[in-house]
Amino acid sequence: MMTDLNLRRFRHSRSRSRAASGYLLIVLSLAILSPQSVFASDPSDGTVPSAGSSAILWNKVDVSSRNLFYGPGGKDHEPHGKMTFSEEDKSGSNPKFDVVDQDGTKWKVKMAVEARPETAASRLLWAIGFFSNEDYFVHELKVDGVPAQLLRGREKIDRDGTMRDVRLKRYLDNEKKIGSWHWKKNPFAGSREFDGLRVMMALLNNWDLKDVNNGIMETKSQTSPHQIYLVSDLGATFGTPGRSLTQKKSKGNLEQYRRSKFISKVTDEQVDFNVPGRPSFIFVFGLPTYISRVKMGWIGKNIPRSHAKWVGEELSKLSHEQIRDAFRSAGYTPEEVEGFAQVVETRIGELKKL
């Protein structure tokens, strides 16, 4: 039989063995997630323009004349009049559904925490020549015919169809979505404009850079069709630099945006940004998702200094009021408008100094 002393030694040895196994598991996990391994794989093949069409990522614009309160749709395209429910959109993580207004125009309604940051982010991208959706923030919207049962968000809608603090995206008659494009492989990779878009994602703290969040919109033309490349989902902006445990911290959170680091490293030739950052470590327990998020980190790394500086120079053409209009359009309070605008202006200054 085992003596008390030997029993204690056995239990101690087994405890140490378990601790060593746990430590080994952590070490192996970190090795798997190291940049040398996770950035090595190349995802899908990407999308290229179809025959007879031209691909566009950016247009040169008169930055100082842009109206950032109304955005790309202008005042004329503002939502108005009676809205009627069409169908629910069950994709993504936020409540969304389509409505049709009294003129027959179709809109996508997005509820919850992404409504404000997405509206402001769309304005800043559009301000310097990148493409974005015609987004409008509405404090109160009444929609007829909302079903009694929805997959998400029904509890946020009054019985008469009234909902609050929503974003409406206008569908354009001369435009249709034909697919998504990939960060790793696209017609613009290596160009100043593509690198500029990467810089803008860092400036906005957009950490949700999945390929599915990028859209290719084909526009009708009398001569030849155009394929417009844009980041079509900008809801995960102005919060933490990486995915957090709660949406309230990671999206549209002034305190988190203000305290986050923008530029992480500068060399003679290149700049690294802190966005997209690694998600909270708790997500390591969902290892595939964690790895996929870590793989996005390259998007903010190794950007030529001259390309990053170019973005700063374009953004510096915006006035004090234009930048604040971008956040006013999203329904933020005056204090929030000023706070977000000050962070953006500080980041523009950092880019100009490169």
VOBA-1610 file (N, C-alpha, C; in pm, whole numbers, padded with zeros to 5 digits, always signed):
BEGIN
Met+00083-00120+00000Met+00000+00000+00000Met+00088+00127+00000Met+00035+00233-00055Met+00109+00359-00064Met+00106+00431+00070Thr+00224+00471+00121Thr+00228+00545+00248Thr+00174+00685+00228Asp+00145+00755+00341Asp+00094+00893+00332Asp+00193+00983+00260Leu+00324+00961+00290Leu+00425+01045+00226Leu+00428+01022+00076Asn+00426+00894+00038Asn+00427+00864-00107Asn+00300+00913-00176Leu+00186+00904-00105Leu+00061+00952-00162Leu+00066+01101-00190Arg+00124+01175-00092Arg+00135+01320-00111Arg+00227+01352-00228Arg+00339+01275-00238Arg+00432+01295-00350Arg+00364+01267-00483Phe+00283+01161-00487Phe+00212+01125-00610Phe+00115+01234-00653Arg+00038+01285-00554Arg-00059+01391-00586Arg+00011+01517-00634His+00123+01552-00569His+00199+01671-00608His+00252+01657-00750Ser+00305+01533-00779Ser+00359+01507-00912Ser+00249+01517-01018Arg+00130+01463-00988Arg+00020+01469-01085Arg-00026+01612-01106Ser-00028+01691-00997Ser-00069+01832-01009Ser+00027+01909-01097Arg+00159+01883-01077Arg+00260+01951-01158Arg+00248+01909-01305Ser+00215+01781-01326Ser+00199+01732-01462Ser+00084+01802-01533Arg-00027+01821-01460Arg-00143+01891-01519Arg-00109+02035-01551Ala-00038+02100-01458Ala+00001+02240-01480Ala+00091+02252-01602Ala+00187+02155-01614Ala+00279+02158-01728Ala+00203+02138-01858Ser+00102+02048-01855Ser+00022+02025-01976Ser-00054+02149-02016Gly-00110+02219-01916Gly-00183+02343-01945Gly-00092+02448-02001Tyr+00029+02458-01944Tyr+00126+02555-01993Tyr+00167+02523-02136Leu+00190+02391-02163Leu+00227+02349-02298Leu+00118+02383-02399Leu-00009+02366-02359Leu-00121+02398-02448Leu-00121+02546-02484Ile-00095+02632-02384Ile-00091+02776-02410Ile+00023+02811-02505Val+00142+02750-02479Val+00257+02777-02565Val+00230+02735-02708Leu+00170+02615-02725Leu+00138+02568-02860Leu+00038+02659-02929Ser-00060+02708-02852Ser-00161+02798-02910Ser-00096+02925-02960Leu-00004+02981-02877Leu+00063+03104-02917Leu+00152+03082-03038Ala+00213+02963-03045Ala+00297+02933-03161Ala+00214+02926-03287Ile+00096+02862-03274Ile+00006+02851-03389Ile-00037+02987-03437Leu-00055+03082-03341Leu-00108+03213-03375Leu+00000+03315-03406Ser+00126+03273-03411Ser+00232+03369-03439Ser+00220+03420-03581Pro+00265+03544-03607Pro+00253+03601-03740Pro+00319+03517-03847Gln+00431+03448-03811Gln+00501+03370-03912Gln+00413+03262-03971Ser+00319+03212-03891Ser+00236+03102-03942Ser+00101+03151-03993Val+00035+03240-03919Val-00102+03275-03956Val-00107+03364-04079Phe-00002+03438-04108Phe-00005+03525-04225Phe+00045+03454-04350Ala+00084+03327-04337Ala+00143+03259-04451Ala+00039+03212-04551Ser-00081+03179-04504Ser-00180+03124-04595Ser-00248+03234-04675Asp-00284+03200-04799Asp-00350+03294-04888Asp-00495+03249-04904Pro-00594+03336-04873Pro-00733+03293-04881Pro-00783+03276-05024Ser-00901+03319-05051Ser-00965+03294-05179Ser-00900+03368-05295Asp-00943+03337-05414Asp-00877+03386-05534Asp-00898+03535-05563Gly-00999+03595-05505Gly-01025+03734-05532Gly-01115+03754-05653Thr-01147+03878-05680Thr-01237+03910-05790Thr-01169+04009-05884Val-01185+03990-06012Val-01129+04082-06110Val-01243+04136-06195Pro-01224+04251-06259Pro-01332+04309-06340Pro-01373+04218-06454Ser-01501+04217-06487Ser-01548+04138-06599Ser-01514+04209-06729Ala-01518+04135-06838Ala-01484+04191-06969Ala-01576+04307-07004Gly-01518+04413-07054Gly-01597+04528-07098Gly-01632+04626-06989Ser-01581+04604-06867Ser-01610+04697-06758Ser-01480+04747-06698Ser-01486+04858-06628Ser-01368+04915-06565Ser-01388+04916-06414Ala-01283+04882-06341Ala-01288+04876-06196Ala-01240+05008-06137Ile-01312+05059-06039Ile-01280+05188-05977Ile-01280+05173-05826Leu-01173+05221-05762Leu-01164+05221-05617Leu-01171+05360-05558Trp-01121+05459-05634Trp-01108+05596-05583Trp-01119+05694-05698Asn-01177+05810-05670Asn-01185+05920-05766Asn-01126+06045-05704Lys-01054+06122-05783Lys-01005+06250-05733Lys-01123+06345-05720Val-01135+06410-05605Val-01249+06498-05578Val-01200+06629-05517Asp-01288+06726-05518Asp-01262+06853-05449Asp-01303+06835-05303Val-01208+06795-05220Val-01236+06758-05081Val-01302+06873-05004Ser-01255+06993-05024Ser-01304+07106-04946Ser-01450+07141-04975Ser-01503+07093-05089Ser-01642+07126-05124Ser-01741+07017-05083Arg-01694+06907-05027Arg-01781+06796-04990Arg-01870+06832-04871Asn-01998+06795-04882Asn-02092+06817-04772Asn-02100+06689-04689Leu-02032+06689-04574Leu-02024+06569-04493Leu-02146+06549-04403Phe-02235+06644-04399Phe-02357+06622-04321Phe-02454+06532-04399Tyr-02470+06559-04528Tyr-02562+06480-04609Tyr-02494+06364-04682Gly-02362+06372-04701Gly-02290+06260-04759Gly-02311+06242-04907Pro-02278+06123-04961Pro-02282+06102-05107Pro-02421+06115-05168Gly-02526+06093-05091Gly-02661+06105-05146Gly-02714+06247-05149Gly-02650+06336-05071Gly-02696+06474-05065Gly-02830+06488-04996Lys-02875+06611-04984Lys-03003+06637-04921Lys-03120+06582-05003Asp-03106+06583-05136Asp-03215+06538-05223Asp-03253+06392-05201His-03157+06310-05158His-03183+06168-05140His-03219+06130-04996Glu-03236+06228-04911Glu-03275+06199-04773Glu-03402+06113-04770Pro-03410+06018-04675Pro-03535+05941-04661Pro-03649+06030-04615His-03767+06006-04669His-03882+06087-04630His-04010+06010-04659Gly-04117+06052-04600Gly-04248+05995-04630Gly-04271+05860-04564Lys-04380+05797-04605Lys-04424+05671-04547Lys-04331+05556-04587Met-04300+05470-04490Met-04216+05352-04515Met-04297+05225-04488Thr-04277+05126-04573Thr-04349+04999-04559Thr-04249+04884-04555Phe-04268+04794-04462Phe-04179+04678-04445Phe-04181+04592-04571Ser-04062+04542-04610Ser-04052+04453-04726Ser-04008+04314-04684Glu-03885+04301-04632Glu-03837+04171-04588Glu-03723+04188-04490Glu-03701+04086-04408Glu-03593+04089-04310Glu-03465+04038-04373Asp-03354+04101-04335Asp-03221+04056-04376Asp-03160+03984-04256Lys-03141+03854-04267Lys-03096+03774-04154Lys-02945+03756-04148Ser-02871+03823-04234Ser-02725+03813-04233Ser-02665+03905-04128Gly-02538+03883-04094Gly-02469+03968-04000Gly-02515+03948-03857Ser-02476+04044-03771Ser-02505+04031-03628Ser-02603+04135-03577Asn-02637+04234-03659Asn-02728+04339-03616Asn-02862+04328-03687Pro-02972+04369-03621Pro-03104+04363-03685Pro-03108+04450-03810Lys-03155+04391-03922Lys-03164+04462-04049Lys-03286+04415-04125Phe-03347+04506-04201Phe-03456+04467-04290Phe-03475+04573-04397Asp-03541+04535-04505Asp-03566+04626-04615Asp-03703+04692-04602Val-03710+04819-04642Val-03836+04891-04648Val-03846+04962-04782Val-03966+05002-04817Val-03990+05078-04941Val-04064+05205-04905Asp-04017+05319-04957Asp-04084+05444-04923Asp-04199+05471-05021Gln-04268+05583-05002Gln-04388+05614-05080Gln-04358+05639-05228Asp-04229+05664-05260Asp-04191+05685-05399Asp-04142+05557-05467Gly-04142+05447-05392Gly-04096+05321-05447Gly-03947+05296-05428Thr-03879+05384-05358Thr-03736+05367-05332Thr-03715+05264-05221Lys-03621+05176-05242Lys-03593+05071-05145Lys-03479+05113-05052Trp-03492+05082-04923Trp-03393+05116-04823Trp-03361+04996-04736Lys-03238+04993-04688Lys-03199+04893-04588Lys-03191+04963-04452Val-03270+04915-04356Val-03270+04970-04221Val-03178+04886-04134Lys-03083+04949-04067Lys-02998+04880-03971Lys-03022+04942-03834Met-03047+04857-03736Met-03073+04902-03599Met-02951+04874-03511Ala-02959+04915-03385Ala-02860+04884-03282Ala-02735+04970-03295Val-02626+04923-03234Val-02510+05006-03205Val-02432+05049-03330Glu-02447+04979-03442Glu-02370+05014-03562Glu-02425+05132-03640Ala-02546+05174-03611Ala-02611+05277-03693Ala-02532+05407-03696Arg-02489+05455-03580Arg-02417+05583-03575Arg-02277+05575-03635Pro-02191+05483-03588Pro-02055+05481-03644Pro-02051+05456-03794Glu-02141+05373-03846Glu-02140+05344-03989Glu-02171+05470-04070Thr-02265+05550-04022Thr-02301+05674-04093Thr-02183+05769-04098Ala-02117+05791-03984Ala-02003+05883-03980Ala-01886+05831-04063Ala-01858+05702-04055Ala-01747+05644-04130Ala-01767+05658-04280Ser-01890+05640-04326Ser-01917+05651-04469Ser-01886+05792-04520Arg-01913+05892-04436Arg-01887+06031-04475Arg-01737+06058-04493Leu-01656+06007-04400Leu-01513+06037-04405Leu-01444+05966-04521Leu-01487+05845-04553Leu-01432+05777-04669Leu-01467+05850-04798Trp-01594+05885-04810Trp-01642+05954-04930Trp-01576+06091-04943Ala-01542+06153-04832Ala-01488+06289-04832Ala-01362+06302-04917Ile-01279+06196-04921Ile-01152+06209-04993Ile-01149+06124-05121Gly-01265+06077-05166Gly-01272+06013-05297Gly-01298+05865-05300Phe-01303+05800-05184Phe-01341+05659-05184Phe-01493+05648-05192Phe-01541+05531-05228Phe-01684+05513-05248Phe-01749+05461-05119Ser-01872+05500-05098Ser-01947+05451-04982Ser-02095+05455-05015Asn-02172+05386-04934Asn-02317+05382-04954Asn-02381+05516-04916Glu-02501+05538-04967Glu-02578+05657-04928Glu-02649+05625-04798Asp-02581+05655-04688Asp-02633+05625-04554Asp-02688+05751-04488Tyr-02799+05732-04416Tyr-02859+05842-04339Tyr-02899+05789-04201Phe-02869+05867-04099Phe-02910+05831-03964Phe-03041+05900-03932Val-03136+05826-03875Val-03268+05880-03843Val-03298+05851-03695His-03332+05957-03622His-03361+05941-03479His-03490+05861-03456Glu-03589+05884-03540Glu-03716+05812-03523Glu-03774+05780-03660Leu-03812+05654-03679Leu-03865+05607-03806Leu-03987+05520-03781Lys-04093+05546-03856Lys-04213+05462-03845Lys-04229+05381-03972Val-04245+05249-03954Val-04257+05156-04067Val-04387+05079-04054Asp-04467+05082-04158Asp-04592+05005-04159Asp-04565+04859-04195Gly-04648+04772-04139Gly-04645+04632-04178Gly-04533+04549-04120Val-04473+04593-04009Val-04366+04514-03947Val-04427+04387-03887Pro-04374+04268-03922Pro-04431+04143-03869Pro-04421+04135-03717Ala-04511+04058-03659Ala-04509+04038-03513Ala-04385+03961-03470Gln-04330+03879-03560Gln-04212+03799-03529Gln-04099+03833-03625Leu-03982+03865-03569Leu-03860+03885-03648Leu-03748+03805-03583Leu-03649+03769-03661Leu-03536+03696-03605Leu-03464+03779-03500Arg-03448+03910-03527Arg-03376+03998-03435Arg-03441+04134-03432Gly-03437+04197-03316Gly-03471+04338-03303Gly-03618+04373-03285Arg-03708+04275-03281Arg-03850+04308-03269Arg-03881+04382-03140Glu-03803+04352-03033Glu-03828+04416-02904Glu-03791+04564-02905Lys-03717+04607-03008Lys-03678+04748-03019Lys-03779+04829-03101Ile-03884+04764-03148Ile-03982+04830-03234Ile-04116+04839-03161Asp-04174+04959-03156Asp-04305+04976-03093Asp-04413+04904-03172Arg-04527+04887-03110Arg-04639+04816-03176Arg-04684+04885-03303Asp-04671+05017-03307Asp-04714+05090-03427Asp-04604+05097-03533Gly-04492+05027-03511Gly-04385+05025-03610Gly-04281+05133-03593Thr-04286+05206-03483Thr-04188+05312-03459Thr-04060+05254-03401Met-03947+05294-03456Met-03816+05253-03406Met-03726+05376-03398Arg-03621+05367-03320Arg-03537+05483-03292Arg-03390+05456-03321Asp-03323+05562-03363Asp-03178+05559-03386Asp-03139+05448-03483Val-03177+05467-03608Val-03149+05367-03711Val-03072+05431-03827Arg-03006+05345-03903Arg-02939+05390-04025Arg-03016+05336-04145Leu-03039+05423-04243Leu-03103+05381-04367Leu-03003+05391-04481Lys-02987+05283-04556Lys-02902+05280-04674Lys-02991+05276-04798Arg-02971+05368-04885Arg-03053+05378-05005Arg-03002+05284-05114Tyr-03094+05210-05176Tyr-03062+05129-05294Tyr-03077+05219-05417Leu-02977+05218-05505Leu-02979+05303-05624Leu-03028+05223-05744Asp-03112+05286-05827Asp-03170+05218-05943Asp-03066+05176-06046Asn-02960+05254-06059Asn-02860+05227-06162Asn-02742+05145-06110Glu-02761+05078-05997Glu-02650+05008-05935Glu-02697+04876-05875Lys-02615+04773-05890Lys-02647+04646-05826Lys-02518+04580-05775Lys-02530+04508-05665Lys-02414+04438-05609Lys-02394+04309-05686Ile-02271+04287-05734Ile-02242+04167-05812Ile-02145+04073-05742Gly-02098+04113-05624Gly-02006+04025-05553Gly-01928+04097-05446Ser-01829+04027-05391Ser-01739+04083-05291Ser-01597+04077-05343Trp-01510+04161-05288Trp-01369+04157-05326Trp-01284+04124-05204His-01161+04086-05229His-01075+04034-05125His-00956+04126-05098Trp-00924+04142-04971Trp-00811+04227-04934Trp-00679+04171-04988Lys-00666+04040-04989Lys-00541+03978-05031Lys-00518+03986-05181Lys-00625+03983-05259Lys-00610+03977-05403Lys-00721+04057-05469Asn-00682+04165-05535Asn-00778+04252-05603Asn-00704+04333-05709Pro-00775+04401-05799Pro-00708+04472-05909Pro-00621+04589-05865Phe-00631+04632-05739Phe-00564+04755-05696Phe-00448+04731-05601Ala-00422+04606-05564Ala-00319+04574-05465Ala-00186+04640-05501Gly-00125+04706-05404Gly+00003+04772-05424Gly-00007+04916-05468Ser-00125+04961-05506Ser-00140+05099-05552Ser-00150+05195-05433Arg-00121+05320-05459Arg-00133+05422-05355Arg-00275+05429-05301Glu-00372+05417-05390Glu-00512+05428-05348Glu-00554+05309-05261Phe-00511+05189-05297Phe-00545+05072-05216Phe-00481+05082-05078Asp-00354+05122-05074Asp-00289+05141-04945Asp-00356+05253-04866Gly-00405+05353-04939Gly-00478+05461-04872Gly-00605+05413-04806Leu-00673+05318-04871Leu-00793+05260-04810Leu-00757+05184-04684Arg-00644+05113-04685Arg-00598+05043-04565Arg-00571+05142-04452Val-00512+05256-04486Val-00487+05359-04385Val-00618+05411-04327Met-00716+05431-04414Met-00846+05481-04368Met-00913+05383-04272Met-00898+05254-04296Met-00954+05155-04204Met-00892+05169-04066Ala-00761+05199-04063Ala-00694+05220-03934Ala-00739+05349-03869Leu-00754+05455-03949Leu-00798+05582-03894Leu-00937+05570-03830Leu-01023+05489-03891Leu-01159+05470-03841Leu-01168+05365-03730Asn-01056+05296-03701Asn-01059+05180-03610Asn-01157+05074-03658Asn-01154+05047-03787Asn-01240+04941-03842Asn-01168+04807-03828Trp-01209+04727-03730Trp-01142+04599-03704Trp-01211+04481-03774Asp-01330+04502-03828Asp-01407+04391-03885Asp-01384+04385-04036Leu-01263+04348-04076Leu-01225+04355-04217Leu-01236+04220-04287Lys-01348+04155-04267Lys-01376+04032-04341Lys-01402+04067-04488Asp-01360+03976-04577Asp-01381+04000-04721Asp-01529+04017-04755Val-01615+03948-04682Val-01758+03957-04710Val-01813+04096-04685Asn-01739+04178-04611Asn-01782+04315-04584Asn-01739+04413-04693Asn-01681+04361-04801Asn-01644+04443-04916Asn-01739+04415-05031Gly-01781+04519-05099Gly-01877+04500-05208Gly-01826+04549-05343Ile-01869+04481-05449Ile-01846+04528-05585Ile-01982+04566-05642Met-01998+04693-05674Met-02124+04744-05726Met-02107+04777-05874Glu-02191+04719-05956Glu-02186+04749-06099Glu-02287+04858-06130Thr-02240+04964-06193Thr-02326+05077-06227Thr-02352+05080-06376Lys-02473+05114-06412Lys-02510+05124-06553Lys-02452+05251-06612Ser-02414+05244-06736Ser-02356+05359-06804Ser-02393+05352-06952Gln-02402+05468-07017Gln-02434+05471-07160Gln-02318+05419-07243Thr-02196+05427-07189Thr-02078+05380-07264Thr-02042+05239-07221Ser-01989+05223-07101Ser-01952+05091-07051Ser-01981+05086-06901Pro-02012+04968-06848Pro-02041+04959-06705Pro-01915+04978-06621His-01933+05027-06501His-01824+05042-06407His-01845+04947-06290Gln-01736+04894-06240Gln-01742+04813-06120Gln-01674+04890-06008Ile-01755+04935-05913Ile-01707+05016-05802Ile-01674+04926-05684Tyr-01553+04938-05634Tyr-01507+04860-05519Tyr-01516+04948-05394Leu-01583+04898-05293Leu-01598+04974-05170Leu-01604+04881-05050Val-01578+04937-04931Val-01603+04866-04807Val-01747+04892-04772Ser-01830+04791-04781Ser-01975+04810-04774Ser-02033+04798-04634Asp-01954+04750-04537Asp-02001+04742-04399Asp-01900+04813-04310Leu-01939+04926-04254Leu-01850+05010-04173Leu-01899+05023-04030Gly-01979+04928-03984Gly-02039+04940-03852Gly-01942+04922-03737Ala-01833+04846-03759Ala-01738+04818-03651Ala-01627+04922-03648Thr-01665+05048-03631Thr-01570+05159-03634Thr-01584+05248-03511Phe-01480+05332-03491Phe-01478+05432-03383Phe-01494+05371-03243Gly-01431+05254-03223Gly-01431+05192-03091Gly-01294+05134-03064Thr-01288+05011-03016Thr-01162+04943-02991Thr-01093+04908-03122Pro-00959+04890-03121Pro-00889+04855-03244Pro-00907+04710-03286Gly-00955+04626-03196Gly-00983+04487-03226Gly-01116+04447-03165Arg-01162+04327-03198Arg-01291+04282-03147Arg-01288+04272-02995Ser-01390+04326-02933Ser-01401+04325-02787Ser-01517+04236-02745Leu-01530+04217-02615Leu-01635+04130-02563Leu-01774+04187-02588Thr-01787+04319-02589Thr-01918+04381-02608Thr-01915+04477-02726Gln-02026+04486-02796Gln-02037+04580-02908Gln-02029+04724-02861Lys-02075+04752-02740Lys-02074+04889-02691Lys-01932+04942-02672Lys-01836+04854-02651Lys-01697+04897-02640Lys-01630+04905-02778Ser-01666+04816-02866Ser-01592+04803-02991Ser-01648+04884-03107Lys-01764+04946-03088Lys-01826+05021-03197Lys-01883+05153-03145Gly-01839+05263-03202Gly-01894+05392-03165Gly-01873+05430-03020Asn-01760+05394-02964Asn-01730+05422-02823Asn-01618+05526-02817Leu-01652+05650-02781Leu-01557+05759-02784Leu-01438+05734-02693Glu-01461+05685-02572Glu-01351+05664-02479Glu-01252+05560-02532Gln-01305+05451-02589Gln-01217+05348-02644Gln-01142+05401-02767Tyr-01210+05477-02850Tyr-01147+05533-02969Tyr-01038+05631-02930Arg-01065+05712-02831Arg-00971+05815-02787Arg-00844+05754-02727Arg-00857+05646-02654Arg-00743+05589-02584Arg-00664+05489-02669Ser-00717+05450-02785Ser-00650+05351-02869Ser-00532+05413-02943Lys-00429+05330-02965Lys-00311+05375-03037Lys-00337+05367-03186Phe-00285+05463-03260Phe-00307+05471-03404Phe-00190+05409-03481Ile-00074+05471-03473Ile+00046+05422-03541Ile+00129+05342-03442Ser+00166+05220-03481Ser+00242+05135-03390Ser+00391+05132-03421Lys+00428+05157-03548Lys+00570+05150-03585Lys+00593+05227-03714Val+00707+05299-03717Val+00746+05372-03838Val+00892+05341-03869Thr+00920+05301-03993Thr+01057+05284-04039Thr+01084+05386-04149Asp+01203+05380-04208Asp+01236+05475-04314Asp+01140+05464-04432Glu+01090+05344-04457Glu+01009+05320-04576Glu+00862+05289-04548Gln+00831+05234-04431Gln+00697+05181-04408Gln+00638+05224-04275Val+00505+05205-04265Val+00431+05237-04143Val+00344+05118-04105Asp+00341+05088-03976Asp+00248+04988-03923Asp+00144+05059-03838Phe+00019+05018-03854Phe-00090+05073-03774Phe-00138+04970-03674Asn-00206+05016-03573Asn-00253+04930-03465Asn-00387+04865-03496Val-00441+04894-03615Val-00573+04843-03655Val-00559+04774-03790Pro-00619+04657-03808Pro-00700+04585-03709Pro-00614+04513-03606Gly-00653+04527-03480Gly-00578+04464-03372Gly-00629+04325-03341Arg-00555+04256-03258Arg-00599+04123-03215Arg-00726+04135-03132Pro-00815+04038-03142Pro-00935+04040-03058Pro-00900+04013-02913Ser-00992+04037-02823Ser-00972+04005-02682Ser-00931+03859-02668Phe-00839+03832-02573Phe-00784+03697-02560Phe-00891+03593-02529Ile-01003+03636-02473Ile-01109+03541-02441Ile-01156+03467-02566Phe-01141+03529-02684Phe-01186+03467-02809Phe-01097+03352-02853Val-00982+03332-02783Val-00895+03220-02817Val-00966+03087-02795Phe-01069+03086-02710Phe-01143+02963-02687Phe-01229+02926-02808Gly-01254+03021-02895Gly-01312+02992-03026Gly-01200+03004-03128Leu-01107+02908-03126Leu-00980+02921-03196Leu-00990+02956-03344Pro-01079+02894-03423Pro-01086+02930-03566Pro-01120+03078-03588Thr-01215+03129-03508Thr-01252+03270-03521Thr-01136+03360-03480Tyr-01070+03322-03372Tyr-00957+03401-03323Tyr-00847+03408-03429Ile-00815+03294-03487Ile-00710+03289-03590Ile-00748+03375-03711Ser-00876+03366-03752Ser-00919+03444-03869Ser-00906+03593-03842Arg-00930+03635-03718Arg-00916+03776-03682Arg-00769+03818-03681Val-00683+03732-03627Val-00541+03763-03623Val-00485+03776-03764Lys-00535+03693-03855Lys-00486+03698-03993Lys-00514+03831-04061Met-00613+03904-04013Met-00645+04034-04073Met-00541+04140-04040Gly-00454+04113-03943Gly-00360+04215-03896Gly-00271+04271-04004Trp-00240+04192-04107Trp-00150+04239-04213Trp-00205+04361-04286Ile-00338+04378-04284Ile-00399+04488-04361Ile-00349+04624-04312Gly-00315+04633-04185Gly-00265+04759-04131Gly-00114+04766-04119Lys-00043+04672-04181Lys+00103+04665-04166Lys+00174+04689-04300Asn+00301+04735-04287Asn+00392+04748-04402Asn+00334+04835-04513Ile+00279+04948-04476Ile+00223+05042-04574Ile+00330+05148-04605Pro+00359+05174-04731Pro+00459+05275-04765Pro+00428+05410-04699Arg+00532+05472-04643Arg+00512+05600-04574Arg+00451+05705-04666Ser+00496+05707-04791Ser+00446+05808-04885Ser+00297+05790-04910His+00249+05665-04912His+00107+05639-04935His+00024+05680-04813Ala+00077+05654-04694Ala+00007+05694-04572Ala+00005+05846-04559Lys+00115+05910-04595Lys+00122+06056-04588Lys+00025+06119-04686Trp+00008+06056-04802Trp-00087+06106-04901Trp-00228+06113-04844Val-00268+06011-04769Val-00400+06013-04705Val-00411+06131-04609Gly-00307+06154-04530Gly-00309+06267-04438Gly-00322+06399-04510Glu-00255+06412-04623Glu-00263+06537-04700Glu-00403+06558-04757Glu-00466+06449-04804Glu-00603+06461-04856Glu-00700+06496-04743Leu-00688+06430-04631Leu-00778+06457-04518Leu-00758+06598-04461Ser-00637+06649-04471Ser-00610+06782-04415Ser-00679+06893-04493Lys-00734+06858-04611Lys-00811+06956-04689Lys-00951+06977-04631Leu-00991+06888-04540Leu-01121+06903-04474Leu-01115+07013-04370Ser-01221+07089-04361Ser-01227+07196-04261Ser-01267+07140-04125His-01249+07223-04025His-01292+07193-03888His-01440+07153-03887Glu-01522+07227-03959Glu-01667+07203-03960Glu-01703+07078-04040Gln-01635+07052-04149Gln-01665+06933-04228Gln-01649+06806-04146Ile-01540+06797-04072Ile-01515+06677-03991Ile-01624+06662-03886Arg-01664+06771-03825Arg-01769+06763-03723Arg-01906+06731-03784Asp-01927+06776-03907Asp-02053+06742-03974Asp-02068+06591-03995Ala-01956+06522-04016Ala-01962+06377-04034Ala-02022+06310-03911Phe-01989+06360-03792Phe-02042+06301-03669Phe-02178+06359-03631Arg-02204+06483-03670Arg-02339+06537-03650Arg-02441+06458-03731Ser-02401+06417-03851Ser-02493+06343-03938Ser-02533+06210-03876Ala-02450+06159-03783Ala-02475+06030-03720Ala-02550+06042-03588Gly-02596+06161-03555Gly-02679+06177-03437Gly-02605+06178-03305Tyr-02475+06201-03306Tyr-02401+06208-03181Tyr-02431+06339-03108Thr-02412+06339-02977Thr-02431+06459-02897Thr-02321+06559-02931Pro-02341+06688-02901Pro-02235+06787-02928Pro-02101+06750-02863Glu-02106+06696-02742Glu-01983+06657-02674Glu-01914+06541-02747Glu-01994+06445-02794Glu-01937+06333-02869Glu-01883+06377-03004Val-01955+06466-03070Val-01910+06519-03198Val-01771+06581-03183Glu-01755+06663-03083Glu-01627+06730-03060Glu-01518+06628-03026Gly-01552+06531-02942Gly-01454+06431-02901Gly-01405+06346-03017Phe-01497+06291-03095Phe-01458+06209-03210Phe-01377+06292-03311Ala-01422+06414-03337Ala-01355+06500-03435Ala-01212+06531-03391Gln-01191+06552-03263Gln-01056+06582-03215Gln-00962+06464-03235Val-01012+06342-03213Val-00928+06224-03236Val-00892+06212-03384Val-00992+06232-03471Val-00967+06225-03615Val-00862+06329-03655Glu-00875+06451-03605Glu-00780+06557-03640Glu-00640+06525-03590Thr-00630+06466-03471Thr-00499+06426-03419Thr-00436+06320-03510Arg-00516+06225-03555Arg-00464+06119-03642Arg-00422+06175-03779Ile-00498+06270-03829Ile-00459+06334-03955Ile-00322+06402-03939Gly-00303+06466-03825Gly-00174+06530-03798Gly-00060+06429-03794Glu-00084+06313-03737Glu+00018+06208-03732Glu+00055+06161-03872Leu-00045+06149-03959Leu-00017+06106-04097Leu+00062+06211-04173Lys+00030+06336-04153Lys+00100+06444-04224Lys+00246+06455-04185Lys+00278+06412-04064Lys+00418+06421-04016Lys+00507+06309-04068Leu+00449+06210-04132Leu+00528+06095-04178Leu+00632+06136-04283
//
